[in-house]
């Protein structure tokens, strides 16, 4: 195996490892946001926002809601 091919394989392997590490962090949640929306809906059921929100801070809202709606 030539030196250039070995360097290309090492560099390609490094990029593949980085992509494999970032996939579950960035790509999967963006592609499957309905799953996270359903989990949040279940977890927030029965929670009164006013009871848990510190005074003077904005009440949290749906992070998946499009702006302006």
Order of alpha helices (4+ residues) and beta strands (2+ residues): alpha-alpha-alpha-alpha
